[in-house]
Amino acid sequence: MRNVREFVKSFWSYYLELERQFLETKRYVEFSENNSKAYSVEYLKLYQAICSEIDTVGKEIAADVVSGFVVDTNTNIKRWGYNLQKVFGNIKDDAVIFYDTYTVKPFENWVYEEYDKKLPNGKMGKDLRIVGQKKTIIWWRNYNDIKHQRIGLVSGKKNFQLANQKNVVLSLAALFLLEWRYLNYINTGGDSIEPSQLFSVVN
């Protein structure tokens, strides 16, 4: 089992730094659902850093809490998410209050299932998908759209606007919940941990 202090030093402290950087943006754009579509270069930097950290943290946590789970070059959000849900399955129901303004459920409907899929070699194999749909949760899909094609110089497709306040809030809430869930799982000694300034869990 991972040491609480080690996790706080390596991961939670970085989460708090991302949170502080997001708080700085409030000087220019108020935290409000009315500003959900406001986008900027600052939001872009944060959004990419947050989602990259989600992938890193998700893999680390799944490797620790799921027996036999091994991280390799093919480990993506579907694989670590599917395995993580074996332990934290009800994370899809977790709601948090953002800055005492409104409530979000970043992992809502995030439930993976195995299904039969035809492989490139013509044989049948197994793959993972979210129950009821083939695409992943919206803020993760938007992150990948930005990462792979921020501005389509040839196609003309523009995804820069997806680096908005709403997606930063949802992704940061997701990172908070992943780490909060894990800290509660391993912190059996009741170590004191610096709290979030942005999110509180709805009981």
C-alpha positions in Angstrom: 0.0 0.0 0.0 1.3 3.4 -0.9 2.4 5.7 1.9 0.0 8.6 2.5 2.8 11.1 2.9 4.5 9.9 -0.3 1.2 10.3 -2.2 0.6 13.8 -0.8 4.2 14.9 -1.7 4.1 13.4 -5.2 0.5 14.0 -6.3 -1.8 15.9 -3.9 0.6 18.8 -3.6 0.7 19.1 -7.4 -3.1 19.0 -7.5 -3.2 21.9 -4.9 -0.8 23.8 -7.2 -3.1 23.4 -10.2 -6.0 24.5 -8.0 -4.1 27.6 -7.0 -3.3 28.4 -10.6 -7.0 28.1 -11.5 -7.9 30.3 -8.5 -5.7 33.0 -10.0 -7.8 33.2 -13.1 -10.8 34.3 -11.0 -9.2 37.8 -11.0 -10.1 38.0 -14.7 -13.1 35.7 -15.2 -15.6 35.1 -12.4 -16.4 31.5 -11.4 -19.9 31.2 -12.7 -22.0 28.9 -14.8 -22.7 32.0 -16.9 -19.0 32.0 -17.8 -18.9 28.3 -18.6 -18.0 28.9 -22.3 -15.3 31.5 -21.7 -12.0 30.2 -23.1 -8.4 31.4 -23.0 -4.8 30.4 -23.4 -4.6 30.2 -19.6 -7.5 27.7 -19.4 -5.8 25.8 -22.3 -2.6 25.4 -20.3 -4.5 24.3 -17.2 -6.8 22.0 -19.0 -4.0 20.1 -20.7 -2.0 19.9 -17.5 -5.0 18.7 -15.4 -6.0 15.9 -17.9 -2.4 14.7 -18.3 -2.3 14.4 -14.5 -5.6 12.6 -14.4 -4.1 9.9 -16.8 -1.0 9.7 -14.6 -2.8 9.5 -11.3 -5.5 7.1 -12.7 -2.8 4.6 -13.7 -1.0 4.9 -10.4 -4.1 4.4 -8.3 -5.4 1.5 -10.4 -2.1 -0.3 -10.2 -2.2 0.0 -6.4 -5.8 -0.9 -5.6 -6.5 -3.5 -8.3 -4.6 -6.8 -7.9 -2.9 -7.9 -11.0 -3.4 -4.6 -12.9 -0.2 -3.7 -14.8 0.5 -0.4 -16.5 2.1 -0.6 -19.9 2.3 1.5 -23.1 -1.3 0.5 -24.1 -2.8 1.6 -20.8 -5.4 4.3 -21.6 -8.3 5.8 -19.7 -10.6 2.9 -20.7 -8.2 0.3 -19.2 -7.3 2.1 -16.0 -10.9 3.4 -15.6 -12.4 0.0 -16.0 -10.1 -1.5 -13.5 -10.4 1.4 -11.0 -14.1 1.0 -11.0 -13.8 -2.5 -9.6 -12.8 -0.7 -6.3 -14.4 2.8 -6.7 -17.4 1.8 -8.8 -19.7 4.4 -7.4 -17.4 7.2 -8.3 -19.9 7.9 -11.1 -22.3 9.1 -8.4 -19.9 11.4 -6.6 -20.9 15.1 -6.7 -18.8 18.0 -5.5 -19.7 21.6 -4.9 -17.5 24.0 -6.8 -16.4 27.1 -5.0 -19.8 27.2 -3.1 -21.5 28.1 -6.4 -22.8 25.0 -8.1 -22.6 21.2 -8.1 -20.9 19.0 -10.7 -20.6 15.2 -11.2 -17.5 14.9 -13.4 -17.7 11.1 -13.6 -21.4 10.9 -14.2 -22.3 7.8 -16.4 -18.6 6.8 -16.4 -19.2 3.0 -16.4 -17.2 0.8 -18.7 -18.2 -2.6 -20.1 -16.5 -5.2 -22.2 -17.9 -6.0 -25.6 -17.0 -8.1 -28.6 -15.1 -6.3 -31.3 -13.8 -7.4 -34.7 -10.0 -6.9 -34.8 -8.0 -5.7 -37.8 -6.9 -9.4 -38.4 -10.5 -10.4 -38.8 -10.8 -12.2 -35.5 -13.0 -11.3 -32.6 -11.6 -9.8 -29.5 -12.6 -7.8 -26.4 -12.7 -4.0 -26.1 -14.1 -1.5 -23.6 -16.7 1.1 -23.9 -18.9 3.3 -21.7 -22.3 1.6 -21.1 -24.9 3.0 -23.4 -22.5 4.9 -25.7 -19.3 4.4 -27.6 -17.6 7.6 -26.7 -16.0 8.6 -23.4 -17.0 11.4 -21.0 -17.3 14.7 -22.7 -14.6 16.7 -20.9 -12.0 13.9 -21.7 -13.1 13.8 -25.3 -12.8 17.6 -25.6 -9.3 17.4 -24.1 -8.3 14.9 -26.8 -9.8 17.1 -29.5 -7.7 20.0 -28.3 -4.6 17.9 -27.8 -4.7 16.4 -31.3 -6.2 19.2 -33.3 -6.4 22.6 -31.6 -6.8 24.4 -34.9 -7.2 22.4 -38.1 -5.1 24.4 -40.5 -6.3 22.2 -43.4 -9.7 21.0 -42.2 -10.7 24.3 -40.7 -11.9 22.6 -37.5 -11.4 24.7 -34.4 -11.3 23.1 -30.9 -9.6 25.9 -29.1 -12.9 27.1 -27.7 -13.2 23.8 -25.8 -10.5 25.1 -23.4 -13.2 26.8 -21.4 -14.0 27.3 -17.8 -16.6 24.5 -17.7 -14.1 21.9 -18.9 -11.4 23.1 -16.5 -13.9 22.9 -13.6 -15.0 19.3 -14.6 -11.5 18.0 -15.2 -10.2 19.5 -12.0 -13.1 18.1 -10.1 -12.4 14.7 -11.6 -8.7 14.9 -10.5 -9.8 16.0 -7.0 -12.2 13.1 -6.7 -9.7 10.5 -7.9 -7.2 11.7 -5.3 -9.7 12.3 -2.6 -11.1 8.8 -3.0 -7.6 7.3 -2.9 -6.5 9.3 0.1 -9.6 8.1 2.0 -8.8 4.6 0.9 -5.2 4.6 2.2 -5.3 7.2 5.0 -6.2 4.7 7.8 -4.0 6.6 10.3 -6.0 9.8 10.0 -3.1 11.9 8.8 -3.8 15.6 8.4 -4.1 16.7 4.8 -4.4 20.2 3.4 -7.9 20.5 2.0 -9.1 21.7 -1.3 -10.0 25.4 -1.6 -12.3 24.8 -4.5 -14.3 21.6 -4.0 -16.3 19.9 -1.2 -17.8 16.5 -1.5 -21.6 16.3 -1.4 -22.5 13.6 1.2 
